[in-house]
Amino acid sequence: MRKLACFVAAFAFVASAFADSITLKIEGMSCPVGCVSKVESTLAAIKGVDAKTTKVEMGKAVVAFDAAKTSKAEITKAVEKAGYTVAK
């Protein structure tokens, strides 16, 4: 029972660390493999982004992040710097 309580407490800590998320509509992704991979690696390189739970697909990214370490504006700027447009 004690192990279960420790697991639940650890899971709650991890979940709360990445409580914020943003859904980005990304324009300019022309290929389902290369573009998705590039956006994934761009997002994973941002301090505070949880690459394990961030999901990227053609034209869309759902990004989990720690607002104490990064912001929606910084995430958008990184995607745009990688060569894509984030719809407002």
Biopython code that builds the backbone (N, CA, C, O; Angstrom):
import numpy as np
from Bio.PDB.StructureBuilder import StructureBuilder

atoms = [
    (1, "MET", "N", (0.824, -1.189, 0.000)),
    (1, "MET", "CA", (0.000, 0.000, 0.000)),
    (1, "MET", "C", (0.868, 1.252, 0.000)),
    (1, "MET", "O", (0.540, 2.247, -0.646)),
    (2, "ARG", "N", (1.973, 1.193, 0.727)),
    (2, "ARG", "CA", (2.858, 2.351, 0.802)),
    (2, "ARG", "C", (3.470, 2.651, -0.574)),
    (2, "ARG", "O", (3.613, 3.814, -0.951)),
    (3, "LYS", "N", (3.828, 1.598, -1.320)),
    (3, "LYS", "CA", (4.392, 1.794, -2.663)),
    (3, "LYS", "C", (3.376, 2.482, -3.570)),
    (3, "LYS", "O", (3.725, 3.356, -4.363)),
    (4, "LEU", "N", (2.129, 2.080, -3.441)),
    (4, "LEU", "CA", (1.076, 2.692, -4.247)),
    (4, "LEU", "C", (0.928, 4.172, -3.908)),
    (4, "LEU", "O", (0.773, 4.999, -4.807)),
    (5, "ALA", "N", (0.975, 4.511, -2.636)),
    (5, "ALA", "CA", (0.868, 5.913, -2.222)),
    (5, "ALA", "C", (2.034, 6.728, -2.759)),
    (5, "ALA", "O", (1.845, 7.863, -3.195)),
    (6, "CYS", "N", (3.230, 6.168, -2.734)),
    (6, "CYS", "CA", (4.408, 6.864, -3.276)),
    (6, "CYS", "C", (4.282, 7.062, -4.775)),
    (6, "CYS", "O", (4.631, 8.121, -5.296)),
    (7, "PHE", "N", (3.781, 6.041, -5.475)),
    (7, "PHE", "CA", (3.593, 6.145, -6.918)),
    (7, "PHE", "C", (2.584, 7.239, -7.254)),
    (7, "PHE", "O", (2.819, 8.051, -8.149)),
    (8, "VAL", "N", (1.466, 7.260, -6.540)),
    (8, "VAL", "CA", (0.429, 8.264, -6.784)),
    (8, "VAL", "C", (0.971, 9.658, -6.521)),
    (8, "VAL", "O", (0.703, 10.578, -7.293)),
    (9, "ALA", "N", (1.726, 9.829, -5.449)),
    (9, "ALA", "CA", (2.306, 11.139, -5.137)),
    (9, "ALA", "C", (3.293, 11.566, -6.211)),
    (9, "ALA", "O", (3.304, 12.731, -6.608)),
    (10, "ALA", "N", (4.122, 10.646, -6.686)),
    (10, "ALA", "CA", (5.096, 10.966, -7.738)),
    (10, "ALA", "C", (4.383, 11.313, -9.036)),
    (10, "ALA", "O", (4.782, 12.252, -9.725)),
    (11, "PHE", "N", (3.338, 10.575, -9.381)),
    (11, "PHE", "CA", (2.586, 10.852, -10.602)),
    (11, "PHE", "C", (1.919, 12.226, -10.521)),
    (11, "PHE", "O", (1.914, 12.972, -11.501)),
    (12, "ALA", "N", (1.362, 12.559, -9.370)),
    (12, "ALA", "CA", (0.716, 13.860, -9.202)),
    (12, "ALA", "C", (1.722, 14.983, -9.356)),
    (12, "ALA", "O", (1.396, 16.027, -9.921)),
    (13, "PHE", "N", (2.943, 14.791, -8.865)),
    (13, "PHE", "CA", (3.986, 15.803, -9.006)),
    (13, "PHE", "C", (4.343, 16.004, -10.471)),
    (13, "PHE", "O", (4.436, 17.143, -10.930)),
    (14, "VAL", "N", (4.544, 14.927, -11.208)),
    (14, "VAL", "CA", (4.892, 15.026, -12.634)),
    (14, "VAL", "C", (3.756, 15.662, -13.408)),
    (14, "VAL", "O", (3.994, 16.523, -14.254)),
    (15, "ALA", "N", (2.538, 15.260, -13.139)),
    (15, "ALA", "CA", (1.389, 15.821, -13.853)),
    (15, "ALA", "C", (1.245, 17.304, -13.578)),
    (15, "ALA", "O", (0.923, 18.072, -14.484)),
    (16, "SER", "N", (1.481, 17.724, -12.334)),
    (16, "SER", "CA", (1.328, 19.140, -12.029)),
    (16, "SER", "C", (2.456, 19.982, -12.604)),
    (16, "SER", "O", (2.269, 21.170, -12.865)),
    (17, "ALA", "N", (3.629, 19.379, -12.805)),
    (17, "ALA", "CA", (4.752, 20.118, -13.376)),
    (17, "ALA", "C", (4.456, 20.529, -14.820)),
    (17, "ALA", "O", (4.972, 21.539, -15.298)),
    (18, "PHE", "N", (3.636, 19.754, -15.503)),
    (18, "PHE", "CA", (3.301, 20.049, -16.890)),
    (18, "PHE", "C", (1.791, 20.257, -17.035)),
    (18, "PHE", "O", (1.160, 19.692, -17.928)),
    (19, "ALA", "N", (1.233, 21.062, -16.159)),
    (19, "ALA", "CA", (-0.209, 21.255, -16.123)),
    (19, "ALA", "C", (-0.722, 22.118, -17.268)),
    (19, "ALA", "O", (-1.898, 22.037, -17.621)),
    (20, "ASP", "N", (0.143, 22.941, -17.852)),
    (20, "ASP", "CA", (-0.301, 23.809, -18.941)),
    (20, "ASP", "C", (-0.120, 23.103, -20.281)),
    (20, "ASP", "O", (0.789, 22.293, -20.460)),
    (21, "SER", "N", (-0.993, 23.427, -21.200)),
    (21, "SER", "CA", (-0.844, 22.906, -22.558)),
    (21, "SER", "C", (-1.405, 23.922, -23.538)),
    (21, "SER", "O", (-2.224, 24.774, -23.192)),
    (22, "ILE", "N", (-0.944, 23.804, -24.751)),
    (22, "ILE", "CA", (-1.400, 24.692, -25.815)),
    (22, "ILE", "C", (-1.574, 23.841, -27.070)),
    (22, "ILE", "O", (-0.795, 22.922, -27.322)),
    (23, "THR", "N", (-2.592, 24.154, -27.843)),
    (23, "THR", "CA", (-2.784, 23.506, -29.132)),
    (23, "THR", "C", (-2.445, 24.534, -30.201)),
    (23, "THR", "O", (-3.037, 25.611, -30.256)),
    (24, "LEU", "N", (-1.489, 24.187, -31.044)),
    (24, "LEU", "CA", (-1.046, 25.087, -32.111)),
    (24, "LEU", "C", (-1.520, 24.561, -33.458)),
    (24, "LEU", "O", (-1.387, 23.372, -33.748)),
    (25, "LYS", "N", (-2.068, 25.440, -34.272)),
    (25, "LYS", "CA", (-2.363, 25.111, -35.660)),
    (25, "LYS", "C", (-1.138, 25.570, -36.441)),
    (25, "LYS", "O", (-0.832, 26.761, -36.498)),
    (26, "ILE", "N", (-0.445, 24.610, -37.039)),
    (26, "ILE", "CA", (0.824, 24.894, -37.705)),
    (26, "ILE", "C", (0.642, 24.808, -39.215)),
    (26, "ILE", "O", (0.228, 23.778, -39.747)),
    (27, "GLU", "N", (0.954, 25.890, -39.884)),
    (27, "GLU", "CA", (0.855, 25.942, -41.339)),
    (27, "GLU", "C", (2.245, 25.788, -41.942)),
    (27, "GLU", "O", (3.243, 26.178, -41.335)),
    (28, "GLY", "N", (2.302, 25.223, -43.130)),
    (28, "GLY", "CA", (3.568, 25.064, -43.822)),
    (28, "GLY", "C", (4.180, 23.687, -43.678)),
    (28, "GLY", "O", (5.280, 23.440, -44.172)),
    (29, "MET", "N", (3.480, 22.791, -43.008)),
    (29, "MET", "CA", (3.963, 21.418, -42.893)),
    (29, "MET", "C", (3.558, 20.702, -44.180)),
    (29, "MET", "O", (2.371, 20.482, -44.423)),
    (30, "SER", "N", (4.534, 20.341, -44.996)),
    (30, "SER", "CA", (4.217, 19.769, -46.299)),
    (30, "SER", "C", (4.423, 18.258, -46.379)),
    (30, "SER", "O", (3.994, 17.631, -47.347)),
    (31, "CYS", "N", (5.065, 17.670, -45.386)),
    (31, "CYS", "CA", (5.297, 16.228, -45.427)),
    (31, "CYS", "C", (5.001, 15.621, -44.051)),
    (31, "CYS", "O", (5.354, 16.201, -43.024)),
    (32, "PRO", "N", (4.358, 14.463, -44.037)),
    (32, "PRO", "CA", (3.941, 13.889, -42.761)),
    (32, "PRO", "C", (5.075, 13.323, -41.901)),
    (32, "PRO", "O", (4.888, 13.124, -40.701)),
    (33, "VAL", "N", (6.220, 13.067, -42.476)),
    (33, "VAL", "CA", (7.312, 12.485, -41.694)),
    (33, "VAL", "C", (8.345, 13.538, -41.318)),
    (33, "VAL", "O", (8.585, 13.776, -40.134)),
    (34, "GLY", "N", (8.948, 14.161, -42.297)),
    (34, "GLY", "CA", (10.017, 15.121, -42.043)),
    (34, "GLY", "C", (9.566, 16.345, -41.263)),
    (34, "GLY", "O", (10.239, 16.773, -40.326)),
    (35, "CYS", "N", (8.435, 16.904, -41.648)),
    (35, "CYS", "CA", (7.942, 18.108, -40.963)),
    (35, "CYS", "C", (7.528, 17.803, -39.525)),
    (35, "CYS", "O", (7.838, 18.567, -38.611)),
    (36, "VAL", "N", (6.838, 16.701, -39.330)),
    (36, "VAL", "CA", (6.428, 16.314, -37.985)),
    (36, "VAL", "C", (7.658, 16.094, -37.118)),
    (36, "VAL", "O", (7.707, 16.542, -35.973)),
    (37, "SER", "N", (8.647, 15.407, -37.667)),
    (37, "SER", "CA", (9.882, 15.153, -36.924)),
    (37, "SER", "C", (10.603, 16.451, -36.561)),
    (37, "SER", "O", (11.111, 16.599, -35.449)),
    (38, "LYS", "N", (10.640, 17.385, -37.504)),
    (38, "LYS", "CA", (11.308, 18.664, -37.253)),
    (38, "LYS", "C", (10.596, 19.450, -36.161)),
    (38, "LYS", "O", (11.250, 20.029, -35.294)),
    (39, "VAL", "N", (9.268, 19.479, -36.188)),
    (39, "VAL", "CA", (8.511, 20.199, -35.166)),
    (39, "VAL", "C", (8.680, 19.502, -33.813)),
    (39, "VAL", "O", (8.844, 20.170, -32.792)),
    (40, "GLU", "N", (8.641, 18.173, -33.798)),
    (40, "GLU", "CA", (8.843, 17.434, -32.547)),
    (40, "GLU", "C", (10.197, 17.748, -31.922)),
    (40, "GLU", "O", (10.289, 18.000, -30.720)),
    (41, "SER", "N", (11.246, 17.733, -32.738)),
    (41, "SER", "CA", (12.582, 17.999, -32.197)),
    (41, "SER", "C", (12.724, 19.457, -31.767)),
    (41, "SER", "O", (13.416, 19.752, -30.792)),
    (42, "THR", "N", (12.077, 20.360, -32.484)),
    (42, "THR", "CA", (12.096, 21.776, -32.096)),
    (42, "THR", "C", (11.440, 21.958, -30.737)),
    (42, "THR", "O", (11.976, 22.653, -29.874)),
    (43, "LEU", "N", (10.288, 21.341, -30.544)),
    (43, "LEU", "CA", (9.568, 21.461, -29.276)),
    (43, "LEU", "C", (10.327, 20.788, -28.134)),
    (43, "LEU", "O", (10.383, 21.315, -27.023)),
    (44, "ALA", "N", (10.908, 19.627, -28.412)),
    (44, "ALA", "CA", (11.645, 18.892, -27.375)),
    (44, "ALA", "C", (12.861, 19.668, -26.886)),
    (44, "ALA", "O", (13.310, 19.474, -25.756)),
    (45, "ALA", "N", (13.391, 20.538, -27.725)),
    (45, "ALA", "CA", (14.577, 21.318, -27.356)),
    (45, "ALA", "C", (14.257, 22.503, -26.447)),
    (45, "ALA", "O", (15.170, 23.127, -25.906)),
    (46, "ILE", "N", (12.991, 22.816, -26.275)),
    (46, "ILE", "CA", (12.593, 23.952, -25.441)),
    (46, "ILE", "C", (12.548, 23.509, -23.985)),
    (46, "ILE", "O", (11.842, 22.565, -23.633)),
    (47, "LYS", "N", (13.312, 24.204, -23.144)),
    (47, "LYS", "CA", (13.316, 23.887, -21.718)),
    (47, "LYS", "C", (11.923, 24.130, -21.151)),
    (47, "LYS", "O", (11.362, 25.216, -21.292)),
    (48, "GLY", "N", (11.374, 23.104, -20.509)),
    (48, "GLY", "CA", (10.048, 23.216, -19.925)),
    (48, "GLY", "C", (8.965, 22.515, -20.716)),
    (48, "GLY", "O", (7.845, 22.371, -20.228)),
    (49, "VAL", "N", (9.275, 22.070, -21.939)),
    (49, "VAL", "CA", (8.303, 21.327, -22.737)),
    (49, "VAL", "C", (8.450, 19.842, -22.408)),
    (49, "VAL", "O", (9.562, 19.314, -22.374)),
    (50, "ASP", "N", (7.339, 19.182, -22.171)),
    (50, "ASP", "CA", (7.344, 17.750, -21.888)),
    (50, "ASP", "C", (7.207, 16.985, -23.204)),
    (50, "ASP", "O", (6.104, 16.777, -23.709)),
    (51, "ALA", "N", (8.343, 16.576, -23.740)),
    (51, "ALA", "CA", (8.361, 15.903, -25.040)),
    (51, "ALA", "C", (7.632, 14.556, -25.005)),
    (51, "ALA", "O", (7.173, 14.076, -26.042)),
    (52, "LYS", "N", (7.524, 13.952, -23.834)),
    (52, "LYS", "CA", (6.871, 12.645, -23.729)),
    (52, "LYS", "C", (5.369, 12.719, -23.951)),
    (52, "LYS", "O", (4.768, 11.771, -24.456)),
    (53, "THR", "N", (4.760, 13.834, -23.579)),
    (53, "THR", "CA", (3.309, 13.932, -23.737)),
    (53, "THR", "C", (2.891, 14.904, -24.833)),
    (53, "THR", "O", (1.700, 15.036, -25.115)),
    (54, "THR", "N", (3.839, 15.578, -25.448)),
    (54, "THR", "CA", (3.539, 16.476, -26.555)),
    (54, "THR", "C", (3.233, 15.638, -27.798)),
    (54, "THR", "O", (3.969, 14.705, -28.117)),
    (55, "LYS", "N", (2.165, 15.968, -28.484)),
    (55, "LYS", "CA", (1.743, 15.226, -29.676)),
    (55, "LYS", "C", (1.774, 16.148, -30.888)),
    (55, "LYS", "O", (1.196, 17.234, -30.869)),
    (56, "VAL", "N", (2.458, 15.704, -31.947)),
    (56, "VAL", "CA", (2.544, 16.481, -33.182)),
    (56, "VAL", "C", (2.010, 15.627, -34.325)),
    (56, "VAL", "O", (2.356, 14.453, -34.453)),
    (57, "GLU", "N", (1.173, 16.224, -35.140)),
    (57, "GLU", "CA", (0.687, 15.587, -36.362)),
    (57, "GLU", "C", (0.622, 16.660, -37.438)),
    (57, "GLU", "O", (0.857, 17.834, -37.153)),
    (58, "MET", "N", (0.311, 16.282, -38.649)),
    (58, "MET", "CA", (0.266, 17.243, -39.742)),
    (58, "MET", "C", (-0.650, 18.408, -39.401)),
    (58, "MET", "O", (-1.850, 18.231, -39.192)),
    (59, "GLY", "N", (-0.070, 19.596, -39.346)),
    (59, "GLY", "CA", (-0.851, 20.807, -39.146)),
    (59, "GLY", "C", (-1.250, 21.118, -37.726)),
    (59, "GLY", "O", (-1.960, 22.096, -37.493)),
    (60, "LYS", "N", (-0.815, 20.315, -36.758)),
    (60, "LYS", "CA", (-1.281, 20.516, -35.390)),
    (60, "LYS", "C", (-0.266, 19.988, -34.388)),
    (60, "LYS", "O", (0.393, 18.975, -34.625)),
    (61, "ALA", "N", (-0.149, 20.688, -33.264)),
    (61, "ALA", "CA", (0.673, 20.206, -32.157)),
    (61, "ALA", "C", (-0.029, 20.527, -30.852)),
    (61, "ALA", "O", (-0.497, 21.647, -30.648)),
    (62, "VAL", "N", (-0.099, 19.551, -29.977)),
    (62, "VAL", "CA", (-0.610, 19.749, -28.622)),
    (62, "VAL", "C", (0.610, 19.640, -27.717)),
    (62, "VAL", "O", (1.207, 18.572, -27.583)),
    (63, "VAL", "N", (0.970, 20.761, -27.098)),
    (63, "VAL", "CA", (2.226, 20.870, -26.362)),
    (63, "VAL", "C", (1.953, 20.993, -24.867)),
    (63, "VAL", "O", (1.256, 21.908, -24.428)),
    (64, "ALA", "N", (2.510, 20.064, -24.086)),
    (64, "ALA", "CA", (2.445, 20.137, -22.622)),
    (64, "ALA", "C", (3.720, 20.823, -22.153)),
    (64, "ALA", "O", (4.818, 20.502, -22.608)),
    (65, "PHE", "N", (3.557, 21.780, -21.231)),
    (65, "PHE", "CA", (4.737, 22.525, -20.791)),
    (65, "PHE", "C", (4.584, 23.035, -19.371)),
    (65, "PHE", "O", (3.485, 23.100, -18.821)),
    (66, "ASP", "N", (5.711, 23.392, -18.800)),
    (66, "ASP", "CA", (5.783, 23.974, -17.463)),
    (66, "ASP", "C", (5.857, 25.488, -17.629)),
    (66, "ASP", "O", (6.865, 26.008, -18.108)),
    (67, "ALA", "N", (4.809, 26.193, -17.241)),
    (67, "ALA", "CA", (4.737, 27.642, -17.430)),
    (67, "ALA", "C", (5.792, 28.403, -16.629)),
    (67, "ALA", "O", (6.051, 29.574, -16.907)),
    (68, "ALA", "N", (6.398, 27.759, -15.650)),
    (68, "ALA", "CA", (7.469, 28.407, -14.885)),
    (68, "ALA", "C", (8.778, 28.413, -15.670)),
    (68, "ALA", "O", (9.702, 29.155, -15.336)),
    (69, "LYS", "N", (8.860, 27.581, -16.720)),
    (69, "LYS", "CA", (10.103, 27.466, -17.491)),
    (69, "LYS", "C", (10.001, 28.000, -18.911)),
    (69, "LYS", "O", (11.016, 28.370, -19.501)),
    (70, "THR", "N", (8.800, 28.047, -19.470)),
    (70, "THR", "CA", (8.613, 28.560, -20.826)),
    (70, "THR", "C", (7.202, 29.123, -20.945)),
    (70, "THR", "O", (6.399, 29.018, -20.018)),
    (71, "SER", "N", (6.915, 29.716, -22.082)),
    (71, "SER", "CA", (5.595, 30.321, -22.286)),
    (71, "SER", "C", (5.048, 29.941, -23.659)),
    (71, "SER", "O", (5.763, 29.416, -24.513)),
    (72, "LYS", "N", (3.783, 30.216, -23.842)),
    (72, "LYS", "CA", (3.153, 29.973, -25.140)),
    (72, "LYS", "C", (3.848, 30.795, -26.226)),
    (72, "LYS", "O", (4.034, 30.318, -27.346)),
    (73, "ALA", "N", (4.225, 32.015, -25.899)),
    (73, "ALA", "CA", (4.903, 32.878, -26.871)),
    (73, "ALA", "C", (6.263, 32.305, -27.269)),
    (73, "ALA", "O", (6.628, 32.346, -28.444)),
    (74, "GLU", "N", (7.012, 31.776, -26.309)),
    (74, "GLU", "CA", (8.320, 31.193, -26.616)),
    (74, "GLU", "C", (8.179, 29.934, -27.464)),
    (74, "GLU", "O", (8.992, 29.687, -28.355)),
    (75, "ILE", "N", (7.150, 29.142, -27.190)),
    (75, "ILE", "CA", (6.903, 27.928, -27.971)),
    (75, "ILE", "C", (6.550, 28.304, -29.411)),
    (75, "ILE", "O", (7.078, 27.725, -30.360)),
    (76, "THR", "N", (5.659, 29.271, -29.560)),
    (76, "THR", "CA", (5.265, 29.744, -30.891)),
    (76, "THR", "C", (6.472, 30.280, -31.648)),
    (76, "THR", "O", (6.651, 29.974, -32.827)),
    (77, "LYS", "N", (7.297, 31.074, -30.982)),
    (77, "LYS", "CA", (8.476, 31.655, -31.610)),
    (77, "LYS", "C", (9.435, 30.568, -32.102)),
    (77, "LYS", "O", (9.999, 30.693, -33.189)),
    (78, "ALA", "N", (9.624, 29.516, -31.326)),
    (78, "ALA", "CA", (10.523, 28.426, -31.718)),
    (78, "ALA", "C", (10.002, 27.697, -32.954)),
    (78, "ALA", "O", (10.777, 27.367, -33.851)),
    (79, "VAL", "N", (8.695, 27.443, -33.006)),
    (79, "VAL", "CA", (8.108, 26.769, -34.173)),
    (79, "VAL", "C", (8.257, 27.653, -35.410)),
    (79, "VAL", "O", (8.569, 27.160, -36.494)),
    (80, "GLU", "N", (8.036, 28.945, -35.249)),
    (80, "GLU", "CA", (8.174, 29.855, -36.382)),
    (80, "GLU", "C", (9.632, 29.981, -36.818)),
    (80, "GLU", "O", (9.908, 30.105, -38.012)),
    (81, "LYS", "N", (10.551, 29.953, -35.885)),
    (81, "LYS", "CA", (11.975, 29.998, -36.217)),
    (81, "LYS", "C", (12.397, 28.744, -36.994)),
    (81, "LYS", "O", (13.336, 28.788, -37.788)),
    (82, "ALA", "N", (11.703, 27.639, -36.761)),
    (82, "ALA", "CA", (11.989, 26.384, -37.470)),
    (82, "ALA", "C", (11.457, 26.408, -38.903)),
    (82, "ALA", "O", (11.716, 25.488, -39.680)),
    (83, "GLY", "N", (10.708, 27.469, -39.254)),
    (83, "GLY", "CA", (10.253, 27.607, -40.634)),
    (83, "GLY", "C", (8.774, 27.416, -40.870)),
    (83, "GLY", "O", (8.338, 27.327, -42.017)),
    (84, "TYR", "N", (7.995, 27.351, -39.808)),
    (84, "TYR", "CA", (6.562, 27.154, -39.943)),
    (84, "TYR", "C", (5.800, 28.374, -39.445)),
    (84, "TYR", "O", (6.360, 29.227, -38.757)),
    (85, "THR", "N", (4.529, 28.451, -39.795)),
    (85, "THR", "CA", (3.674, 29.544, -39.350)),
    (85, "THR", "C", (2.678, 28.990, -38.351)),
    (85, "THR", "O", (2.050, 27.959, -38.595)),
    (86, "VAL", "N", (2.534, 29.676, -37.221)),
    (86, "VAL", "CA", (1.537, 29.290, -36.228)),
    (86, "VAL", "C", (0.352, 30.223, -36.395)),
    (86, "VAL", "O", (0.476, 31.437, -36.233)),
    (87, "ALA", "N", (-0.797, 29.649, -36.719)),
    (87, "ALA", "CA", (-2.010, 30.443, -36.912)),
    (87, "ALA", "C", (-2.414, 31.063, -35.587)),
    (87, "ALA", "O", (-2.342, 30.425, -34.536)),
    (88, "LYS", "N", (-2.833, 32.291, -35.653)),
    (88, "LYS", "CA", (-3.243, 33.016, -34.439)),
    (88, "LYS", "C", (-4.638, 32.674, -34.044)),
    (88, "LYS", "O", (-5.142, 33.192, -33.048)),
]
sb = StructureBuilder()
sb.init_structure("model")
sb.init_model(0)
sb.init_chain("A")
sb.init_seg("    ")
for serial, (resi, resn, name, xyz) in enumerate(atoms, 1):
    if name == "N":
        sb.init_residue(resn, " ", resi, " ")
    sb.init_atom(name, np.array(xyz, "f"), 0.0, 1.0, " ", f" {name:<3s}", serial, name[0])
structure = sb.get_structure()
